[in-house]
Amino acid sequence: MLERAFKARPDDPQIIDSMGWALYKTGDLDGAVRTLEQAIDLMPNDPTVNDHLGDVYWVAGRKNEARFQWERALVYSPEPDQADQIRQKLKDGLAETPGKAPVQASSSQIEGADQASALR
């Protein structure tokens, strides 16, 4: 469904954010960074997009940029529970190892991410 939405509305920042988050979850950090940076360009004041990009930067080993994005997310009035999570990340970082996705991806998820990458 996400791939169809991306094809139908390739300039929709929320769909682009979702695509970037899916790439992150399937272990494509380079694709996730590129895609989430595109979402930030289109929707720079969104706390969720800034939070997502911060998470991806952190896992990619870009700690300073991650903290910058999380701090920026707090400026844009996230929901209280999201704000608490972001403050916790600013305090402790993420548990993921740099360069590793937080979940193991199945082969079908990776195949779908490859197809999504091909859409760009």
Phi and psi in radians as a Rosetta constraint file:
Dihedral C 1 N 2 CA 2 C 2 CIRCULARHARMONIC -1.109 0.35
Dihedral N 2 CA 2 C 2 N 3 CIRCULARHARMONIC -0.721 0.35
Dihedral C 2 N 3 CA 3 C 3 CIRCULARHARMONIC -1.085 0.35
Dihedral N 3 CA 3 C 3 N 4 CIRCULARHARMONIC -0.715 0.35
Dihedral C 3 N 4 CA 4 C 4 CIRCULARHARMONIC -1.133 0.35
Dihedral N 4 CA 4 C 4 N 5 CIRCULARHARMONIC -0.742 0.35
Dihedral C 4 N 5 CA 5 C 5 CIRCULARHARMONIC -1.091 0.35
Dihedral N 5 CA 5 C 5 N 6 CIRCULARHARMONIC -0.718 0.35
Dihedral C 5 N 6 CA 6 C 6 CIRCULARHARMONIC -1.115 0.35
Dihedral N 6 CA 6 C 6 N 7 CIRCULARHARMONIC -0.720 0.35
Dihedral C 6 N 7 CA 7 C 7 CIRCULARHARMONIC -1.131 0.35
Dihedral N 7 CA 7 C 7 N 8 CIRCULARHARMONIC -0.722 0.35
Dihedral C 7 N 8 CA 8 C 8 CIRCULARHARMONIC -1.268 0.35
Dihedral N 8 CA 8 C 8 N 9 CIRCULARHARMONIC -0.603 0.35
Dihedral C 8 N 9 CA 9 C 9 CIRCULARHARMONIC -2.386 0.35
Dihedral N 9 CA 9 C 9 N 10 CIRCULARHARMONIC 1.218 0.35
Dihedral C 9 N 10 CA 10 C 10 CIRCULARHARMONIC -1.169 0.35
Dihedral N 10 CA 10 C 10 N 11 CIRCULARHARMONIC -0.214 0.35
Dihedral C 10 N 11 CA 11 C 11 CIRCULARHARMONIC -1.859 0.35
Dihedral N 11 CA 11 C 11 N 12 CIRCULARHARMONIC 0.171 0.35
Dihedral C 11 N 12 CA 12 C 12 CIRCULARHARMONIC -1.416 0.35
Dihedral N 12 CA 12 C 12 N 13 CIRCULARHARMONIC 1.985 0.35
Dihedral C 12 N 13 CA 13 C 13 CIRCULARHARMONIC -1.089 0.35
Dihedral N 13 CA 13 C 13 N 14 CIRCULARHARMONIC -0.546 0.35
Dihedral C 13 N 14 CA 14 C 14 CIRCULARHARMONIC -1.244 0.35
Dihedral N 14 CA 14 C 14 N 15 CIRCULARHARMONIC -0.643 0.35
Dihedral C 14 N 15 CA 15 C 15 CIRCULARHARMONIC -1.209 0.35
Dihedral N 15 CA 15 C 15 N 16 CIRCULARHARMONIC -0.706 0.35
Dihedral C 15 N 16 CA 16 C 16 CIRCULARHARMONIC -1.087 0.35
Dihedral N 16 CA 16 C 16 N 17 CIRCULARHARMONIC -0.737 0.35
Dihedral C 16 N 17 CA 17 C 17 CIRCULARHARMONIC -1.021 0.35
Dihedral N 17 CA 17 C 17 N 18 CIRCULARHARMONIC -0.817 0.35
Dihedral C 17 N 18 CA 18 C 18 CIRCULARHARMONIC -1.079 0.35
Dihedral N 18 CA 18 C 18 N 19 CIRCULARHARMONIC -0.691 0.35
Dihedral C 18 N 19 CA 19 C 19 CIRCULARHARMONIC -1.132 0.35
Dihedral N 19 CA 19 C 19 N 20 CIRCULARHARMONIC -0.762 0.35
Dihedral C 19 N 20 CA 20 C 20 CIRCULARHARMONIC -1.077 0.35
Dihedral N 20 CA 20 C 20 N 21 CIRCULARHARMONIC -0.712 0.35
Dihedral C 20 N 21 CA 21 C 21 CIRCULARHARMONIC -1.161 0.35
Dihedral N 21 CA 21 C 21 N 22 CIRCULARHARMONIC -0.669 0.35
Dihedral C 21 N 22 CA 22 C 22 CIRCULARHARMONIC -1.126 0.35
Dihedral N 22 CA 22 C 22 N 23 CIRCULARHARMONIC -0.712 0.35
Dihedral C 22 N 23 CA 23 C 23 CIRCULARHARMONIC -1.102 0.35
Dihedral N 23 CA 23 C 23 N 24 CIRCULARHARMONIC -0.707 0.35
Dihedral C 23 N 24 CA 24 C 24 CIRCULARHARMONIC -1.051 0.35
Dihedral N 24 CA 24 C 24 N 25 CIRCULARHARMONIC -0.842 0.35
Dihedral C 24 N 25 CA 25 C 25 CIRCULARHARMONIC -1.138 0.35
Dihedral N 25 CA 25 C 25 N 26 CIRCULARHARMONIC -0.439 0.35
Dihedral C 25 N 26 CA 26 C 26 CIRCULARHARMONIC -1.670 0.35
Dihedral N 26 CA 26 C 26 N 27 CIRCULARHARMONIC 0.068 0.35
Dihedral C 26 N 27 CA 27 C 27 CIRCULARHARMONIC 1.650 0.35
Dihedral N 27 CA 27 C 27 N 28 CIRCULARHARMONIC 0.099 0.35
Dihedral C 27 N 28 CA 28 C 28 CIRCULARHARMONIC -1.605 0.35
Dihedral N 28 CA 28 C 28 N 29 CIRCULARHARMONIC 1.397 0.35
Dihedral C 28 N 29 CA 29 C 29 CIRCULARHARMONIC -1.143 0.35
Dihedral N 29 CA 29 C 29 N 30 CIRCULARHARMONIC -0.715 0.35
Dihedral C 29 N 30 CA 30 C 30 CIRCULARHARMONIC -1.076 0.35
Dihedral N 30 CA 30 C 30 N 31 CIRCULARHARMONIC -0.803 0.35
Dihedral C 30 N 31 CA 31 C 31 CIRCULARHARMONIC -1.119 0.35
Dihedral N 31 CA 31 C 31 N 32 CIRCULARHARMONIC -0.673 0.35
Dihedral C 31 N 32 CA 32 C 32 CIRCULARHARMONIC -1.133 0.35
Dihedral N 32 CA 32 C 32 N 33 CIRCULARHARMONIC -0.777 0.35
Dihedral C 32 N 33 CA 33 C 33 CIRCULARHARMONIC -1.049 0.35
Dihedral N 33 CA 33 C 33 N 34 CIRCULARHARMONIC -0.893 0.35
Dihedral C 33 N 34 CA 34 C 34 CIRCULARHARMONIC -1.007 0.35
Dihedral N 34 CA 34 C 34 N 35 CIRCULARHARMONIC -0.783 0.35
Dihedral C 34 N 35 CA 35 C 35 CIRCULARHARMONIC -1.224 0.35
Dihedral N 35 CA 35 C 35 N 36 CIRCULARHARMONIC -0.753 0.35
Dihedral C 35 N 36 CA 36 C 36 CIRCULARHARMONIC -1.227 0.35
Dihedral N 36 CA 36 C 36 N 37 CIRCULARHARMONIC -0.552 0.35
Dihedral C 36 N 37 CA 37 C 37 CIRCULARHARMONIC -1.144 0.35
Dihedral N 37 CA 37 C 37 N 38 CIRCULARHARMONIC -0.605 0.35
Dihedral C 37 N 38 CA 38 C 38 CIRCULARHARMONIC -1.141 0.35
Dihedral N 38 CA 38 C 38 N 39 CIRCULARHARMONIC -0.734 0.35
Dihedral C 38 N 39 CA 39 C 39 CIRCULARHARMONIC -1.096 0.35
Dihedral N 39 CA 39 C 39 N 40 CIRCULARHARMONIC -0.704 0.35
Dihedral C 39 N 40 CA 40 C 40 CIRCULARHARMONIC -1.105 0.35
Dihedral N 40 CA 40 C 40 N 41 CIRCULARHARMONIC -0.691 0.35
Dihedral C 40 N 41 CA 41 C 41 CIRCULARHARMONIC -1.047 0.35
Dihedral N 41 CA 41 C 41 N 42 CIRCULARHARMONIC -0.622 0.35
Dihedral C 41 N 42 CA 42 C 42 CIRCULARHARMONIC -1.509 0.35
Dihedral N 42 CA 42 C 42 N 43 CIRCULARHARMONIC -0.456 0.35
Dihedral C 42 N 43 CA 43 C 43 CIRCULARHARMONIC -2.499 0.35
Dihedral N 43 CA 43 C 43 N 44 CIRCULARHARMONIC 1.169 0.35
Dihedral C 43 N 44 CA 44 C 44 CIRCULARHARMONIC -1.183 0.35
Dihedral N 44 CA 44 C 44 N 45 CIRCULARHARMONIC -0.319 0.35
Dihedral C 44 N 45 CA 45 C 45 CIRCULARHARMONIC -1.735 0.35
Dihedral N 45 CA 45 C 45 N 46 CIRCULARHARMONIC 0.270 0.35
Dihedral C 45 N 46 CA 46 C 46 CIRCULARHARMONIC -1.638 0.35
Dihedral N 46 CA 46 C 46 N 47 CIRCULARHARMONIC 2.162 0.35
Dihedral C 46 N 47 CA 47 C 47 CIRCULARHARMONIC -1.134 0.35
Dihedral N 47 CA 47 C 47 N 48 CIRCULARHARMONIC -0.612 0.35
Dihedral C 47 N 48 CA 48 C 48 CIRCULARHARMONIC -1.202 0.35
Dihedral N 48 CA 48 C 48 N 49 CIRCULARHARMONIC -0.758 0.35
Dihedral C 48 N 49 CA 49 C 49 CIRCULARHARMONIC -1.114 0.35
Dihedral N 49 CA 49 C 49 N 50 CIRCULARHARMONIC -0.741 0.35
Dihedral C 49 N 50 CA 50 C 50 CIRCULARHARMONIC -1.112 0.35
Dihedral N 50 CA 50 C 50 N 51 CIRCULARHARMONIC -0.711 0.35
Dihedral C 50 N 51 CA 51 C 51 CIRCULARHARMONIC -1.102 0.35
Dihedral N 51 CA 51 C 51 N 52 CIRCULARHARMONIC -0.816 0.35
Dihedral C 51 N 52 CA 52 C 52 CIRCULARHARMONIC -1.046 0.35
Dihedral N 52 CA 52 C 52 N 53 CIRCULARHARMONIC -0.804 0.35
Dihedral C 52 N 53 CA 53 C 53 CIRCULARHARMONIC -1.108 0.35
Dihedral N 53 CA 53 C 53 N 54 CIRCULARHARMONIC -0.655 0.35
Dihedral C 53 N 54 CA 54 C 54 CIRCULARHARMONIC -1.044 0.35
Dihedral N 54 CA 54 C 54 N 55 CIRCULARHARMONIC -0.772 0.35
Dihedral C 54 N 55 CA 55 C 55 CIRCULARHARMONIC -1.078 0.35
Dihedral N 55 CA 55 C 55 N 56 CIRCULARHARMONIC -0.764 0.35
Dihedral C 55 N 56 CA 56 C 56 CIRCULARHARMONIC -1.161 0.35
Dihedral N 56 CA 56 C 56 N 57 CIRCULARHARMONIC -0.754 0.35
Dihedral C 56 N 57 CA 57 C 57 CIRCULARHARMONIC -1.022 0.35
Dihedral N 57 CA 57 C 57 N 58 CIRCULARHARMONIC -0.762 0.35
Dihedral C 57 N 58 CA 58 C 58 CIRCULARHARMONIC -1.027 0.35
Dihedral N 58 CA 58 C 58 N 59 CIRCULARHARMONIC -0.880 0.35
Dihedral C 58 N 59 CA 59 C 59 CIRCULARHARMONIC -1.162 0.35
Dihedral N 59 CA 59 C 59 N 60 CIRCULARHARMONIC -0.481 0.35
Dihedral C 59 N 60 CA 60 C 60 CIRCULARHARMONIC -1.408 0.35
Dihedral N 60 CA 60 C 60 N 61 CIRCULARHARMONIC -0.005 0.35
Dihedral C 60 N 61 CA 61 C 61 CIRCULARHARMONIC 1.537 0.35
Dihedral N 61 CA 61 C 61 N 62 CIRCULARHARMONIC 0.178 0.35
Dihedral C 61 N 62 CA 62 C 62 CIRCULARHARMONIC -1.742 0.35
Dihedral N 62 CA 62 C 62 N 63 CIRCULARHARMONIC 1.180 0.35
Dihedral C 62 N 63 CA 63 C 63 CIRCULARHARMONIC -1.068 0.35
Dihedral N 63 CA 63 C 63 N 64 CIRCULARHARMONIC -0.795 0.35
Dihedral C 63 N 64 CA 64 C 64 CIRCULARHARMONIC -1.096 0.35
Dihedral N 64 CA 64 C 64 N 65 CIRCULARHARMONIC -0.749 0.35
Dihedral C 64 N 65 CA 65 C 65 CIRCULARHARMONIC -1.144 0.35
Dihedral N 65 CA 65 C 65 N 66 CIRCULARHARMONIC -0.623 0.35
Dihedral C 65 N 66 CA 66 C 66 CIRCULARHARMONIC -1.073 0.35
Dihedral N 66 CA 66 C 66 N 67 CIRCULARHARMONIC -0.857 0.35
Dihedral C 66 N 67 CA 67 C 67 CIRCULARHARMONIC -1.066 0.35
Dihedral N 67 CA 67 C 67 N 68 CIRCULARHARMONIC -0.706 0.35
Dihedral C 67 N 68 CA 68 C 68 CIRCULARHARMONIC -1.012 0.35
Dihedral N 68 CA 68 C 68 N 69 CIRCULARHARMONIC -0.822 0.35
Dihedral C 68 N 69 CA 69 C 69 CIRCULARHARMONIC -1.133 0.35
Dihedral N 69 CA 69 C 69 N 70 CIRCULARHARMONIC -0.705 0.35
Dihedral C 69 N 70 CA 70 C 70 CIRCULARHARMONIC -1.145 0.35
Dihedral N 70 CA 70 C 70 N 71 CIRCULARHARMONIC -0.733 0.35
Dihedral C 70 N 71 CA 71 C 71 CIRCULARHARMONIC -1.093 0.35
Dihedral N 71 CA 71 C 71 N 72 CIRCULARHARMONIC -0.703 0.35
Dihedral C 71 N 72 CA 72 C 72 CIRCULARHARMONIC -1.126 0.35
Dihedral N 72 CA 72 C 72 N 73 CIRCULARHARMONIC -0.683 0.35
Dihedral C 72 N 73 CA 73 C 73 CIRCULARHARMONIC -1.033 0.35
Dihedral N 73 CA 73 C 73 N 74 CIRCULARHARMONIC -0.684 0.35
Dihedral C 73 N 74 CA 74 C 74 CIRCULARHARMONIC -1.141 0.35
Dihedral N 74 CA 74 C 74 N 75 CIRCULARHARMONIC -0.520 0.35
Dihedral C 74 N 75 CA 75 C 75 CIRCULARHARMONIC -1.136 0.35
Dihedral N 75 CA 75 C 75 N 76 CIRCULARHARMONIC -0.517 0.35
Dihedral C 75 N 76 CA 76 C 76 CIRCULARHARMONIC -1.661 0.35
Dihedral N 76 CA 76 C 76 N 77 CIRCULARHARMONIC 0.495 0.35
Dihedral C 76 N 77 CA 77 C 77 CIRCULARHARMONIC 0.960 0.35
Dihedral N 77 CA 77 C 77 N 78 CIRCULARHARMONIC 1.098 0.35
Dihedral C 77 N 78 CA 78 C 78 CIRCULARHARMONIC -1.187 0.35
Dihedral N 78 CA 78 C 78 N 79 CIRCULARHARMONIC 2.880 0.35
Dihedral C 78 N 79 CA 79 C 79 CIRCULARHARMONIC -1.019 0.35
Dihedral N 79 CA 79 C 79 N 80 CIRCULARHARMONIC 2.652 0.35
Dihedral C 79 N 80 CA 80 C 80 CIRCULARHARMONIC -0.948 0.35
Dihedral N 80 CA 80 C 80 N 81 CIRCULARHARMONIC -0.738 0.35
Dihedral C 80 N 81 CA 81 C 81 CIRCULARHARMONIC -1.193 0.35
Dihedral N 81 CA 81 C 81 N 82 CIRCULARHARMONIC -0.633 0.35
Dihedral C 81 N 82 CA 82 C 82 CIRCULARHARMONIC -1.176 0.35
Dihedral N 82 CA 82 C 82 N 83 CIRCULARHARMONIC -0.707 0.35
Dihedral C 82 N 83 CA 83 C 83 CIRCULARHARMONIC -1.068 0.35
Dihedral N 83 CA 83 C 83 N 84 CIRCULARHARMONIC -0.719 0.35
Dihedral C 83 N 84 CA 84 C 84 CIRCULARHARMONIC -1.085 0.35
Dihedral N 84 CA 84 C 84 N 85 CIRCULARHARMONIC -0.740 0.35
Dihedral C 84 N 85 CA 85 C 85 CIRCULARHARMONIC -1.121 0.35
Dihedral N 85 CA 85 C 85 N 86 CIRCULARHARMONIC -0.718 0.35
Dihedral C 85 N 86 CA 86 C 86 CIRCULARHARMONIC -1.145 0.35
Dihedral N 86 CA 86 C 86 N 87 CIRCULARHARMONIC -0.751 0.35
Dihedral C 86 N 87 CA 87 C 87 CIRCULARHARMONIC -1.056 0.35
Dihedral N 87 CA 87 C 87 N 88 CIRCULARHARMONIC -0.664 0.35
Dihedral C 87 N 88 CA 88 C 88 CIRCULARHARMONIC -1.129 0.35
Dihedral N 88 CA 88 C 88 N 89 CIRCULARHARMONIC -0.703 0.35
Dihedral C 88 N 89 CA 89 C 89 CIRCULARHARMONIC -1.145 0.35
Dihedral N 89 CA 89 C 89 N 90 CIRCULARHARMONIC -0.672 0.35
Dihedral C 89 N 90 CA 90 C 90 CIRCULARHARMONIC -1.115 0.35
Dihedral N 90 CA 90 C 90 N 91 CIRCULARHARMONIC -0.579 0.35
Dihedral C 90 N 91 CA 91 C 91 CIRCULARHARMONIC -1.341 0.35
Dihedral N 91 CA 91 C 91 N 92 CIRCULARHARMONIC -0.823 0.35
Dihedral C 91 N 92 CA 92 C 92 CIRCULARHARMONIC -2.037 0.35
Dihedral N 92 CA 92 C 92 N 93 CIRCULARHARMONIC -0.151 0.35
Dihedral C 92 N 93 CA 93 C 93 CIRCULARHARMONIC 1.299 0.35
Dihedral N 93 CA 93 C 93 N 94 CIRCULARHARMONIC -2.840 0.35
Dihedral C 93 N 94 CA 94 C 94 CIRCULARHARMONIC -1.878 0.35
Dihedral N 94 CA 94 C 94 N 95 CIRCULARHARMONIC 2.728 0.35
Dihedral C 94 N 95 CA 95 C 95 CIRCULARHARMONIC -1.379 0.35
Dihedral N 95 CA 95 C 95 N 96 CIRCULARHARMONIC -0.321 0.35
Dihedral C 95 N 96 CA 96 C 96 CIRCULARHARMONIC -1.135 0.35
Dihedral N 96 CA 96 C 96 N 97 CIRCULARHARMONIC 2.607 0.35
Dihedral C 96 N 97 CA 97 C 97 CIRCULARHARMONIC -1.384 0.35
Dihedral N 97 CA 97 C 97 N 98 CIRCULARHARMONIC 2.355 0.35
Dihedral C 97 N 98 CA 98 C 98 CIRCULARHARMONIC -0.915 0.35
Dihedral N 98 CA 98 C 98 N 99 CIRCULARHARMONIC 2.380 0.35
Dihedral C 98 N 99 CA 99 C 99 CIRCULARHARMONIC 1.482 0.35
Dihedral N 99 CA 99 C 99 N 100 CIRCULARHARMONIC -0.002 0.35
Dihedral C 99 N 100 CA 100 C 100 CIRCULARHARMONIC -2.069 0.35
Dihedral N 100 CA 100 C 100 N 101 CIRCULARHARMONIC 2.426 0.35
Dihedral C 100 N 101 CA 101 C 101 CIRCULARHARMONIC -1.284 0.35
Dihedral N 101 CA 101 C 101 N 102 CIRCULARHARMONIC 2.674 0.35
Dihedral C 101 N 102 CA 102 C 102 CIRCULARHARMONIC -1.279 0.35
Dihedral N 102 CA 102 C 102 N 103 CIRCULARHARMONIC -0.212 0.35
Dihedral C 102 N 103 CA 103 C 103 CIRCULARHARMONIC -2.350 0.35
Dihedral N 103 CA 103 C 103 N 104 CIRCULARHARMONIC 2.749 0.35
Dihedral C 103 N 104 CA 104 C 104 CIRCULARHARMONIC -1.438 0.35
Dihedral N 104 CA 104 C 104 N 105 CIRCULARHARMONIC 2.307 0.35
Dihedral C 104 N 105 CA 105 C 105 CIRCULARHARMONIC -1.646 0.35
Dihedral N 105 CA 105 C 105 N 106 CIRCULARHARMONIC 2.458 0.35
Dihedral C 105 N 106 CA 106 C 106 CIRCULARHARMONIC -1.387 0.35
Dihedral N 106 CA 106 C 106 N 107 CIRCULARHARMONIC 2.853 0.35
Dihedral C 106 N 107 CA 107 C 107 CIRCULARHARMONIC -1.087 0.35
Dihedral N 107 CA 107 C 107 N 108 CIRCULARHARMONIC -0.583 0.35
Dihedral C 107 N 108 CA 108 C 108 CIRCULARHARMONIC -1.222 0.35
Dihedral N 108 CA 108 C 108 N 109 CIRCULARHARMONIC -0.592 0.35
Dihedral C 108 N 109 CA 109 C 109 CIRCULARHARMONIC -1.176 0.35
Dihedral N 109 CA 109 C 109 N 110 CIRCULARHARMONIC -0.737 0.35
Dihedral C 109 N 110 CA 110 C 110 CIRCULARHARMONIC -1.137 0.35
Dihedral N 110 CA 110 C 110 N 111 CIRCULARHARMONIC -0.725 0.35
Dihedral C 110 N 111 CA 111 C 111 CIRCULARHARMONIC -1.046 0.35
Dihedral N 111 CA 111 C 111 N 112 CIRCULARHARMONIC -0.756 0.35
Dihedral C 111 N 112 CA 112 C 112 CIRCULARHARMONIC -1.124 0.35
Dihedral N 112 CA 112 C 112 N 113 CIRCULARHARMONIC -0.671 0.35
Dihedral C 112 N 113 CA 113 C 113 CIRCULARHARMONIC -1.159 0.35
Dihedral N 113 CA 113 C 113 N 114 CIRCULARHARMONIC -0.664 0.35
Dihedral C 113 N 114 CA 114 C 114 CIRCULARHARMONIC -1.090 0.35
Dihedral N 114 CA 114 C 114 N 115 CIRCULARHARMONIC -0.703 0.35
Dihedral C 114 N 115 CA 115 C 115 CIRCULARHARMONIC -1.153 0.35
Dihedral N 115 CA 115 C 115 N 116 CIRCULARHARMONIC -0.688 0.35
Dihedral C 115 N 116 CA 116 C 116 CIRCULARHARMONIC -1.130 0.35
Dihedral N 116 CA 116 C 116 N 117 CIRCULARHARMONIC -0.691 0.35
Dihedral C 116 N 117 CA 117 C 117 CIRCULARHARMONIC -1.088 0.35
Dihedral N 117 CA 117 C 117 N 118 CIRCULARHARMONIC -0.633 0.35
Dihedral C 117 N 118 CA 118 C 118 CIRCULARHARMONIC -1.172 0.35
Dihedral N 118 CA 118 C 118 N 119 CIRCULARHARMONIC -0.406 0.35
Dihedral C 118 N 119 CA 119 C 119 CIRCULARHARMONIC -1.226 0.35
Dihedral N 119 CA 119 C 119 N 120 CIRCULARHARMONIC -0.447 0.35
